[in-house]
Amino acid sequence: MRMRDAPTIALLCAIVLFASPGMALAADTAACSEGGYFSRGLGYGSDIWSGHRHGARAVLQDQNLHLCTSPRVGEGSASTAWVAIEGNIAGYSPWNIVQVGIGKCRTASGCSTTMHDIWSVGWVEGTPGCSGWGTLVPSPHTTAFYSGGHRFTVTQISSNKTYRLSSYQYVRDEDVCWTNNFVEIFNETWDKGDALGGYVGNHFWFTQMEFQETFGGSWRDLAGLCNDRWREDGGTLESIFKCRSEGTGAISTWTDR
Amino acid sequence: VKSIVRSPRVALIVALLGVAGVSSVLAANETFGGVEPPDVCAASEAHAPLVADLTLPSARLLWDHFPDLGRPPLLTEMGGPIRVVAFSGARDGVPIVARPGTSTPPLVNVVCIVDPDGEEWYFNNVPLDSYRP
């Protein structure tokens, strides 16, 4: 009896495992393996390297992003989603950035292992306009709240360089030395084991992706393109990290291990 | 399959698998939730030698100790007191944001500054040879 039924039981077990939501969730993460802070990104980036981008906004889906498992002491990891304006001048570091979004991370100060709204600003010594500033590495500053599912906005609010990040944070013009010319809307992680975006059964969605080409101008749709895939070392982003155009102004991202 | 489903043993197996599935959900979402991470200075310490750990009554004194640190408004107008922790050759004890075609040096100096509001700011590639205790 036991032997005769074993294949059927095995089949049933396989079906249960396959159908289990828990298994689907577990499949988007893996053990932490890189010591932390090795960043990867996936999403949309401006395809221009001249002109200005004065505002960017998008609705970031309310989703609990996932971190890698079994971290060693001091090992960093993160899973975030951002809307950003950058002074991403060719030949200079993309650390010239103001960004706002949602996410979680381990180890780095100013972040939390539960989902929060986050923001950041950075600049790089040597970028035109930034001489004598040193280099401020953009790192997440965590707010006391979480508003996933809502629109996140980075907007230049004056003719100089003061930016408003959603409705709660300002980056003063005195603290922006670079010139805006780039929009980026993307997921970011710090460890290969982190989930970049959602997972197979539940993609992470960016919708209503828009930008301002002129200061104070109207909002225009961004193309729903997955043209931004990067690793910190300039290598090719692993194929398990997926992105799909969902029509004008929308993309979805997920990790498929 | 139907006859198997009626078996109490298989029902038990299914129940156990169901519990395992729930456990997986919790592991993926909550295992580390609620555990506050150490600050970035501690993270840097895991990677690099400590150069300085100072508390200054005013940010204006920063350049007495770090003459080669940049002077952006964010720092020159910071006020005090501030805490300054510097590491040499950290593996970027901060989140790295890079893009295609760029490469971040694996070893850089890091200066971590905690402002009067408790916000932390990280400067890298700071020349520390001129550090004055």
Chai-1 contact restraints between the chains, C-beta under 6 A:
chainA,res_idxA,chainB,res_idxB,connection_type,confidence,min_distance_angstrom,max_distance_angstrom,comment,restraint_id
A,T8,B,I4,contact,1.0,0.0,6.0,A-B,restraint_1
A,V16,B,V14,contact,1.0,0.0,6.0,A-B,restraint_2
A,V16,B,L17,contact,1.0,0.0,6.0,A-B,restraint_3
A,S20,B,G21,contact,1.0,0.0,6.0,A-B,restraint_4
A,G22,B,G21,contact,1.0,0.0,6.0,A-B,restraint_5
A,G22,B,V22,contact,1.0,0.0,6.0,A-B,restraint_6
A,G22,B,S24,contact,1.0,0.0,6.0,A-B,restraint_7
A,G22,B,V25,contact,1.0,0.0,6.0,A-B,restraint_8
A,L25,B,V25,contact,1.0,0.0,6.0,A-B,restraint_9
A,L25,B,A28,contact,1.0,0.0,6.0,A-B,restraint_10
A,A26,B,S24,contact,1.0,0.0,6.0,A-B,restraint_11
A,A26,B,A28,contact,1.0,0.0,6.0,A-B,restraint_12
A,Y37,B,D92,contact,1.0,0.0,6.0,A-B,restraint_13
A,Y37,B,P95,contact,1.0,0.0,6.0,A-B,restraint_14
A,Y37,B,I96,contact,1.0,0.0,6.0,A-B,restraint_15
A,S39,B,I96,contact,1.0,0.0,6.0,A-B,restraint_16
A,S39,B,V97,contact,1.0,0.0,6.0,A-B,restraint_17
A,N64,B,N29,contact,1.0,0.0,6.0,A-B,restraint_18
A,H66,B,A28,contact,1.0,0.0,6.0,A-B,restraint_19
A,G74,B,A43,contact,1.0,0.0,6.0,A-B,restraint_20
A,G74,B,A46,contact,1.0,0.0,6.0,A-B,restraint_21
A,P94,B,R99,contact,1.0,0.0,6.0,A-B,restraint_22
A,W95,B,V97,contact,1.0,0.0,6.0,A-B,restraint_23
A,R106,B,P37,contact,1.0,0.0,6.0,A-B,restraint_24
A,T107,B,P37,contact,1.0,0.0,6.0,A-B,restraint_25
A,T107,B,A43,contact,1.0,0.0,6.0,A-B,restraint_26
A,A108,B,V40,contact,1.0,0.0,6.0,A-B,restraint_27
A,A108,B,P95,contact,1.0,0.0,6.0,A-B,restraint_28
A,S109,B,D39,contact,1.0,0.0,6.0,A-B,restraint_29
A,S109,B,V40,contact,1.0,0.0,6.0,A-B,restraint_30
A,S109,B,E120,contact,1.0,0.0,6.0,A-B,restraint_31
A,G110,B,E120,contact,1.0,0.0,6.0,A-B,restraint_32
A,T113,B,F32,contact,1.0,0.0,6.0,A-B,restraint_33
A,T113,B,G33,contact,1.0,0.0,6.0,A-B,restraint_34
A,T113,B,V35,contact,1.0,0.0,6.0,A-B,restraint_35
A,T114,B,G33,contact,1.0,0.0,6.0,A-B,restraint_36
A,G132,B,G70,contact,1.0,0.0,6.0,A-B,restraint_37
A,G132,B,R71,contact,1.0,0.0,6.0,A-B,restraint_38
A,W133,B,G70,contact,1.0,0.0,6.0,A-B,restraint_39
A,W133,B,P72,contact,1.0,0.0,6.0,A-B,restraint_40
A,G134,B,L69,contact,1.0,0.0,6.0,A-B,restraint_41
A,G134,B,G70,contact,1.0,0.0,6.0,A-B,restraint_42
A,G134,B,F123,contact,1.0,0.0,6.0,A-B,restraint_43
A,T135,B,N124,contact,1.0,0.0,6.0,A-B,restraint_44
A,T135,B,N125,contact,1.0,0.0,6.0,A-B,restraint_45
A,L136,B,F123,contact,1.0,0.0,6.0,A-B,restraint_46
A,V137,B,V94,contact,1.0,0.0,6.0,A-B,restraint_47
A,V137,B,Y122,contact,1.0,0.0,6.0,A-B,restraint_48
A,V137,B,N124,contact,1.0,0.0,6.0,A-B,restraint_49
A,P138,B,V97,contact,1.0,0.0,6.0,A-B,restraint_50
A,S139,B,V94,contact,1.0,0.0,6.0,A-B,restraint_51
A,S139,B,P95,contact,1.0,0.0,6.0,A-B,restraint_52
A,S139,B,Y122,contact,1.0,0.0,6.0,A-B,restraint_53
A,E174,B,P73,contact,1.0,0.0,6.0,A-B,restraint_54
A,D175,B,P73,contact,1.0,0.0,6.0,A-B,restraint_55
A,D175,B,L74,contact,1.0,0.0,6.0,A-B,restraint_56
A,W230,B,R99,contact,1.0,0.0,6.0,A-B,restraint_57
A,W230,B,P100,contact,1.0,0.0,6.0,A-B,restraint_58
A,E232,B,I96,contact,1.0,0.0,6.0,A-B,restraint_59
A,E232,B,A98,contact,1.0,0.0,6.0,A-B,restraint_60
A,E232,B,T104,contact,1.0,0.0,6.0,A-B,restraint_61
A,D233,B,S103,contact,1.0,0.0,6.0,A-B,restraint_62
A,G234,B,G101,contact,1.0,0.0,6.0,A-B,restraint_63
A,G234,B,S103,contact,1.0,0.0,6.0,A-B,restraint_64
